[in-house]
């Protein structure tokens, strides 16, 4: 299924079950915004297609497991920042602290979910680049399309995504949390998606 079709399913689910979260999805990226970002960092076709559905969020929301999606401008800004920081971070681990071919498509407090554009059979896979560690691809997805498809499947069937499970808050928001038995967040009750 294409990225666009997957986002369409995601949008329809959010509009019907979590309208408060649906309301914070940003409109599609403009040509000018895309051009500015691509002057800084290469954006793979899947990511461009995703940005043409939603250019990140207009305000923070727990939209996806691990990290909410960034706008084109945020992607470029995070890539540039990591390039600067990496100059001062020595690494002898199998994965570096940062690689120029990683595209930070989603961000949670400086921990970046990246698309790996290094050449080879794993090109396009998703992994994590924490702000205080090295890149981690142990629980990676083969590509952005597979990840978003699994998220939509989880919303329709209540299954987990790498140990993250979808819930609804009393404020009609989508909330992802670790484990299938969470009851509250911020002293507010949670209802597990797909269990009622």
C-alpha positions, 0 to 999 in steps of 0.5 A: 500500500502506498504512503498516501493510501496509508495516511488516508486510512490513518486520517479516517481512523483519527477523524472517527476515533481521536478527533483532537489528535486529527486536528493537530495534523499539519497540512501538506508541505508546500513546494517552497518548504520542500525545496528549502529542506532538500537544499540541506538534506536528501529526502527519500521519495517515501518521505516526500510522499508522507510530507505531501500528506502532512508536513508534521504536526501543528502542535505536539501529539502522541501520534506515533509510537516512539516519535511524532513526525517532523515537518520538512523544516524540522527535518533539515534543522535536526539533520544540520544540528546532528551533523554539527554535534557529530564532529565532536563525538568519537565512536567505535561502536558498530553504529555511529552517533550520527551518519550523514545518510540518516534522515531524521523524519521524527523527533521525540525530545531529541531522540530521532527516528531516522531513515537510513539512506546508506547504500546496501540491502538495508537502505531505507530502514528505520532506526533510532538515533538517541541524543545521547547514544549511538544509532540503533537498528535492532528493532528497525522497520524495512521502510517508512511504508511498512512502519506506517502500515503497521501503525494503521493495522494496530489502530484497527486491531489493537495490536502493539507496534514494537511494544507500544500500544494505542490508547484513547484519552478522555479528551479524544486523543490518541496516546501510545504507551509501553505495554498493553495494560496501561490505565492512566496518563497524567491522572486521566483514564486511558481506554485501550484501542481495540478492546472495547 
